[in-house]
């Protein structure tokens, strides 16, 4: 299994399994001199952690990260940064009764076909538990974004048929509203409707999908490298590498197909103000902040679709690993998210941060 790294200059390699002793990440290429504390990483991990409320998995991992290398006296040294996150609340007993069944919607069949072996305890390497390591790396990447004046926010845009309306336009206000919501949605009315949907799905032993929207503000023009390192291509790569993702779009995305060129083309204009140099911007932002794979300086806006959680309480027909007909039932006491999109919010933020930081560092060597 060779594909466990992401990034070019700011490069991360995650390791560990869901029910192993620990998970973690090694970050290579982080500039020296960045101030970082374990508490900042742990604050990011707390937003992703399960067991926060009835709408996420009841697994109660504290997710306390420890920095093993690459930081001295509160600053990065330029050496590889190794972060470890112990697994404290893994219960593999629930997986023993179903270890010989092909789990509908899960990766045990494909892993067995590819590798001939599969760690069935919580899904092993295929588990979303791995994303905690990405969030830890993303916390460091966000510090670099802050150094460059870039703001980043993600939130639940849709769960099931309920779509949120975003009225606030200030990033910090959106962030406050998002993290006040038990489902990470900045629209209070939509939050209430989403909770009702989730409660109904839980009663029925079923699950729901969702859409996460992200916005990056104050991104400079010029990030992204044609043709195979386009900014939106790397964002798509980042998002589609996450467990349970089924779609990605930027700007107007798939809605672009019903628009004409005269509607979709973002008109260039010049913003100027007293005491500020003028800069090129666009009147609209259907492109989502990129043209030709390079950032325009407008907000980068994208969305990620997450499928309904595959682990559901309803009985499902399946096969054994030897090919015999069987019925699949989750053991009593199994712990799963009724909607994986909820806890994906800080993970999406982390992946956007990793892509943008890598693009910033790559941009340092494009011209004299």
Rosetta blueprint (number, residue, H / E / L):
1 X L
2 X L
3 X L
4 X L
5 X E
6 X E
7 X L
8 X L
9 X L
10 X L
11 X E
12 X E
13 X E
14 X E
15 X E
16 X E
17 X L
18 X L
19 X L
20 X L
21 X L
22 X E
23 X E
24 X E
25 X E
26 X E
27 X E
28 X E
29 X L
30 X L
31 X L
32 X L
33 X L
34 X L
35 X E
36 X L
37 X L
38 X H
39 X H
40 X H
41 X H
42 X H
43 X H
44 X H
45 X H
46 X H
47 X H
48 X H
49 X L
50 X L
51 X L
52 X L
53 X L
54 X L
55 X L
56 X L
57 X L
58 X L
59 X L
60 X L
61 X L
62 X L
63 X L
64 X L
65 X E
66 X E
67 X E
68 X E
69 X E
70 X L
71 X E
72 X E
73 X L
74 X L
75 X E
76 X E
77 X L
78 X L
79 X L
80 X L
81 X E
82 X E
83 X E
84 X E
85 X E
86 X E
87 X L
88 X L
89 X L
90 X L
91 X L
92 X L
93 X H
94 X H
95 X H
96 X H
97 X L
98 X L
99 X L
100 X L
101 X E
102 X L
103 X L
104 X L
105 X L
106 X L
107 X L
108 X H
109 X H
110 X H
111 X H
112 X H
113 X H
114 X H
115 X H
116 X L
117 X L
118 X L
119 X L
120 X L
121 X H
122 X H
123 X H
124 X H
125 X H
126 X H
127 X L
128 X H
129 X H
130 X H
131 X H
132 X H
133 X H
134 X H
135 X H
136 X H
137 X H
138 X H
139 X H
140 X H
141 X H
142 X H
143 X H
144 X H
145 X H
146 X H
147 X H
148 X L
149 X L
150 X L
151 X E
152 X E
153 X E
154 X E
155 X E
156 X E
157 X E
158 X E
159 X E
160 X L
161 X L
162 X E
163 X E
164 X L
165 X L
166 X L
167 X L
168 X L
169 X L
170 X L
171 X H
172 X H
173 X H
174 X H
175 X H
176 X H
177 X H
178 X H
179 X H
180 X H
181 X L
182 X L
183 X L
184 X L
185 X L
186 X L
187 X L
188 X H
189 X H
190 X H
191 X H
192 X H
193 X H
194 X H
195 X H
196 X H
197 X H
198 X H
199 X H
200 X H
201 X H
202 X H
203 X H
204 X L
205 X L
206 X L
207 X L
208 X L
209 X L
210 X E
211 X E
212 X E
213 X E
214 X E
215 X E
216 X E
217 X E
218 X L
219 X L
220 X L
221 X L
222 X L
223 X L
224 X L
225 X E
226 X L
227 X L
228 X L
229 X E
230 X L
231 X H
232 X H
233 X H
234 X H
235 X H
236 X H
237 X H
238 X H
239 X H
240 X H
241 X L
242 X L
243 X L
244 X L
245 X E
246 X E
247 X E
248 X E
249 X E
250 X E
251 X L
252 X L
253 X H
254 X H
255 X H
256 X H
257 X H
258 X H
259 X L
260 X L
261 X H
262 X H
263 X H
264 X H
265 X L
266 X L
267 X L
268 X E
269 X E
270 X E
271 X E
272 X E
273 X E
274 X L
275 X L
276 X E
277 X E
278 X E
279 X E
280 X E
281 X E
282 X E
283 X L
284 X L
285 X L
286 X L
287 X L
288 X L
289 X L
290 X E
291 X E
292 X L
293 X L
294 X E
295 X E
296 X L
297 X L
298 X L
299 X L
300 X E
301 X E
302 X E
303 X E
304 X E
305 X E
306 X E
307 X L
308 X L
309 X L
310 X L
311 X L
312 X L
313 X L
314 X L
315 X L
316 X E
317 X E
318 X E
319 X E
320 X E
321 X L
322 X L
323 X L
324 X L
325 X E
326 X E
327 X E
328 X E
329 X L
330 X L
331 X L
332 X L
333 X L
334 X L
335 X L
336 X L
337 X L
338 X L
339 X L
340 X L
341 X L
342 X L
343 X L
344 X L
345 X H
346 X H
347 X H
348 X H
349 X H
350 X H
351 X H
352 X H
353 X H
354 X H
355 X H
356 X H
357 X H
358 X H
359 X H
360 X H
361 X H
362 X H
363 X H
364 X H
365 X H
366 X L
367 X L
368 X L
